[in-house]
Amino acid sequence: MDENQTECSRCGSCCANGGPALHIQDKELIEGGAIPISHLITIRKGELVHNPVTNSLQAAKNELIKINGVGKEWSCFYFDPDQKGCIIYDRRPLACQALECWDTEAVEQIIEKDLLSRADLIKEDDPLYQAVAEHELNFPCPDLESIIKLGCPANSRELEDAANREVVFRTELV
């Protein structure tokens, strides 16, 4: 990257590093069909995520709805590696609009602010809404940062049992 850069050179590195977290302003992209729900993933509060500002793993401070990644590199679903561009460029999310790899100030201003959550996308009368609430209540995300720092925790059996109960819960939903 040239230090005098003022526009995108279409290198694709930002998209190849994963899809963006979505913001409230992106809800219309989902409701309008530009980004189907099937192309989204949820990162729960407490799950480990890569922080692009610190270039480190950290526990998510809030729930994140992100565009699904593809391939071993987990590139953004909408990244076309042959064209080195976004296939929904004209309808891209807020974070993608703000990102300028040569000047990250604008995108850093919106990180962890006005994030979209499952509660924003699922209507309260949808049975899935209640299932999500029950899941969060019964299976909160453990303190993964501490577990990693401490290595294999003394209560690994307890974690395994909780994971097995969660699998049963998820299986019964389907």
C-alpha positions as CSV (number, residue, x, y, z in Angstrom):
1,M,0.0,0.0,0.0
2,D,1.3,3.4,-1.0
3,E,1.4,6.0,1.8
4,N,-0.1,8.5,-0.6
5,Q,-3.0,6.3,-1.5
6,T,-6.4,8.0,-1.7
7,E,-8.6,5.3,-3.3
8,C,-9.2,1.6,-3.3
9,S,-6.7,-0.3,-5.4
10,R,-8.9,-3.4,-5.5
11,C,-6.3,-5.6,-3.9
12,G,-9.0,-7.5,-2.0
13,S,-7.1,-7.8,1.3
14,C,-9.9,-6.3,3.3
15,C,-12.6,-8.7,1.9
16,A,-10.2,-11.7,2.0
17,N,-9.9,-11.1,5.8
18,G,-13.5,-11.9,6.5
19,G,-17.0,-10.3,6.3
20,P,-17.9,-7.3,8.3
21,A,-20.0,-7.0,11.5
22,L,-23.4,-5.5,10.6
23,H,-24.9,-2.4,12.0
24,I,-28.4,-1.2,12.6
25,Q,-28.1,0.8,9.3
26,D,-27.6,-2.5,7.5
27,K,-31.0,-4.0,8.6
28,E,-32.6,-2.7,5.4
29,L,-30.1,-4.7,3.3
30,I,-31.4,-7.9,5.0
31,E,-35.0,-7.0,4.9
32,G,-34.8,-6.0,1.3
33,G,-33.1,-9.2,0.3
34,A,-29.7,-7.9,-0.7
35,I,-28.2,-10.0,2.1
36,P,-30.2,-13.1,2.9
37,I,-30.2,-14.3,6.5
38,S,-28.7,-17.6,5.2
39,H,-25.5,-15.6,4.5
40,L,-25.2,-14.4,8.1
41,I,-23.6,-15.8,11.3
42,T,-23.9,-14.8,14.9
43,I,-20.9,-14.2,17.2
44,R,-22.3,-14.4,20.7
45,K,-21.2,-12.0,23.4
46,G,-18.1,-13.6,25.0
47,E,-17.1,-15.7,22.0
48,L,-13.6,-15.1,20.7
49,V,-13.2,-12.9,17.7
50,H,-10.3,-11.3,15.8
51,N,-10.0,-7.6,16.6
52,P,-8.7,-5.9,13.5
53,V,-7.6,-2.8,15.4
54,T,-5.4,-4.7,17.9
55,N,-4.8,-7.7,15.6
56,S,-5.6,-10.1,18.4
57,L,-8.2,-12.5,19.7
58,Q,-10.6,-11.1,22.3
59,A,-14.0,-11.9,23.7
60,A,-16.8,-10.1,21.8
61,K,-18.1,-7.3,24.0
62,N,-21.5,-7.5,22.2
63,E,-23.3,-9.9,20.0
64,L,-22.3,-9.5,16.4
65,I,-24.1,-10.4,13.2
66,K,-21.6,-10.9,10.5
67,I,-21.6,-11.9,6.8
68,N,-20.6,-15.6,6.6
69,G,-17.1,-16.4,5.5
70,V,-16.0,-18.9,2.9
71,G,-13.0,-21.1,2.3
72,K,-10.0,-21.8,4.5
73,E,-9.2,-18.1,4.8
74,W,-12.8,-17.3,5.7
75,S,-13.1,-14.6,3.0
76,C,-16.3,-12.5,2.9
77,F,-19.1,-14.5,1.2
78,Y,-19.5,-11.6,-1.3
79,F,-15.9,-11.3,-2.2
80,D,-15.1,-12.4,-5.8
81,P,-11.4,-13.4,-5.7
82,D,-11.2,-13.4,-9.5
83,Q,-12.4,-9.8,-9.9
84,K,-10.9,-8.8,-6.5
85,G,-14.2,-7.0,-5.7
86,C,-17.5,-7.2,-3.9
87,I,-20.4,-8.7,-5.8
88,I,-22.8,-6.5,-3.8
89,Y,-20.7,-3.4,-4.0
90,D,-23.6,-1.0,-4.6
91,R,-25.5,-2.5,-1.6
92,R,-22.5,-3.2,0.7
93,P,-22.8,-2.9,4.5
94,L,-21.9,0.3,6.4
95,A,-18.5,-1.1,7.6
96,C,-17.5,-1.8,4.0
97,Q,-18.5,1.7,3.0
98,A,-16.5,3.2,5.8
99,L,-13.4,1.0,5.3
100,E,-10.5,2.6,3.6
101,C,-7.4,0.5,4.2
102,W,-5.1,3.4,3.8
103,D,-7.0,5.4,6.4
104,T,-9.0,3.3,8.9
105,E,-10.2,6.2,11.0
106,A,-13.8,6.1,9.7
107,V,-14.2,2.4,10.2
108,E,-12.6,2.5,13.6
109,Q,-15.3,5.1,14.6
110,I,-18.1,2.6,14.0
111,I,-16.5,-0.5,15.5
112,E,-18.6,-1.9,18.3
113,K,-21.3,0.8,17.8
114,D,-24.9,0.4,16.8
115,L,-24.4,-3.3,16.1
116,L,-27.2,-5.4,14.6
117,S,-28.3,-8.3,16.8
118,R,-30.6,-11.3,16.4
119,A,-33.2,-9.4,18.4
120,D,-33.2,-6.8,15.7
121,L,-33.9,-9.4,13.0
122,I,-36.3,-11.9,14.6
123,K,-39.8,-10.8,15.4
124,E,-40.9,-11.3,19.0
125,D,-43.8,-13.5,17.9
126,D,-41.5,-15.8,15.9
127,P,-40.9,-19.1,17.8
128,L,-37.2,-18.7,17.0
129,Y,-37.1,-15.5,19.2
130,Q,-38.1,-17.5,22.3
131,A,-35.6,-20.3,21.3
132,V,-32.8,-17.8,21.1
133,A,-33.7,-16.3,24.5
134,E,-33.9,-19.7,26.1
135,H,-30.6,-20.7,24.6
136,E,-28.9,-17.5,25.9
137,L,-30.4,-18.1,29.4
138,N,-29.4,-21.8,29.6
139,F,-26.1,-21.8,27.7
140,P,-24.3,-18.5,28.3
141,C,-20.9,-18.3,26.6
142,P,-18.2,-19.3,29.0
143,D,-15.2,-17.0,29.8
144,L,-13.2,-18.2,26.8
145,E,-10.4,-15.7,27.3
146,S,-9.6,-17.1,30.8
147,I,-9.9,-20.6,29.6
148,I,-7.3,-20.0,26.9
149,K,-5.0,-18.1,29.3
150,L,-5.2,-20.9,31.9
151,G,-4.9,-23.8,29.4
152,C,-7.1,-26.8,30.1
153,P,-9.4,-25.7,33.0
154,A,-9.8,-27.8,36.1
155,N,-13.5,-27.9,35.3
156,S,-13.1,-29.3,31.8
157,R,-15.7,-32.1,32.5
158,E,-18.2,-29.4,33.5
159,L,-17.6,-27.6,30.2
160,E,-17.9,-30.8,28.2
161,D,-21.2,-31.6,30.0
162,A,-22.5,-28.1,29.2
163,A,-21.5,-28.5,25.5
164,N,-23.3,-31.8,25.3
165,R,-26.5,-30.3,26.8
166,E,-26.3,-27.5,24.3
167,V,-26.0,-30.0,21.4
168,V,-29.1,-31.7,22.7
169,F,-30.9,-28.4,22.9
170,R,-29.9,-27.4,19.3
171,T,-30.9,-30.9,18.0
172,E,-34.3,-30.7,19.6
173,L,-34.9,-27.3,17.9
174,V,-34.3,-28.8,14.4
